[in-house]
Amino acid sequence: MSVDEAAEAVETEEQAGLAQVYYPVAPDTQLNVRNGPGTNYSIVKVLPLNTRVPVNCQIPGTTVAGYYGTTNIWDNIGNGEFVSDSYVKTGSDGYIAPRCNF
């Protein structure tokens, strides 16, 4: 590997480390976004169809039966914004991000 190739590989790794992964919301679903990890929290907005969301951190909350199963995991998708993981296709039935400090 040349010096140029090695430098390019490092840049690619650094860029990959900064990239935010976005997960698809269940098809044909306008998902409620709440200000806390549960259905008892207020709805702050509704996501449109075919939305993809980041999962910044996760926290247990109200159990919800959704498109991708039943879970008590809630995903933080923004500042004070939570959605049930049962409507987000993360590829896992468990935690895929660090726990939130809520």
N, C-alpha and C positions, 0 to 999 in steps of 0.2 A: 504494500500500500504506500503510495507516495504521500509526501507531507500535505499536499493540496487535498488529496482524498481523505486523509485523516482529519484535517480541519473541517472539511465538509461534513463528515460523519458526526463530529462533535456538535456542529451547528444544528444538524438534523435532530440529534438527541435532545439538545436544549430546547428546540422548538417543540418537539413532541412532549417534553415535560411541562410546557406552558399551555398546551392545548387543552381546552375544556371539552369533555365528552357530553354530548346531548343525546338523551334517550327518548324514543317515541312514546307518546301518550296513546292509550288504547284507541283503535280505529273507531270512527264515528262517535267520538266522545268529546263533549265540551266539559272540561274538567274544572270543578270548583277549586279555587286556590283560597286557603284559609290563613288567618294570622296566627295559627298555632297548630300543634299536631293532634287534631281531633275534630270530629263533626260538631262538637259543641262550640268551636271557635267561629268567629265571624268570617263570612266570605268576603274577600277583598277584591277578587276579580274572577272572571271565568275565562279559561283558555279556549281559543277557537279550535275547530277541527284540525287534525293533522299537525298538531304542535309537537315540538321536541323540547325537552327541558334538561337543564343541568341538574345534577344531584350533588349539592355542595357538602351536605352532611345528612345524617338520618337519625331519627329519634323514635322511641316507642310512643304510641298514643292510642286513640280509639281504634278498635278492630273494625275493619271494613272488608266486605265481600265485594270484589270488583272483577273486572275483565280478566285479570291475570291471577285470580285466586283470592284467598282471604288472608289478611295480614294486619298486624298492628304497627307496621313500620310506616313512618311518614318521612317524605323527602323534602328537604329544604331546597327550594329552587331559586331563592332570592331573599333579600332582606325582609324578614317577617312574613315570608310566603312559603306555605307548606301544602303538599298534595299527598294523598294516600298512594303508597307504593303499589297498591293493588291495581292501579290504573297506569303504571309506568313500566315499560318493558326493559328491565335492567338485565335480564338474563339470569337472575338469581332469585331464590325464595328468601334469601337472607340479606344481611347488610353488605353493601358494596362500597360504602363510604364511611368516613369516621362518624362517631356519635356527635350530635349537636350539643352545644351548651345552651340550653333554653331556659 
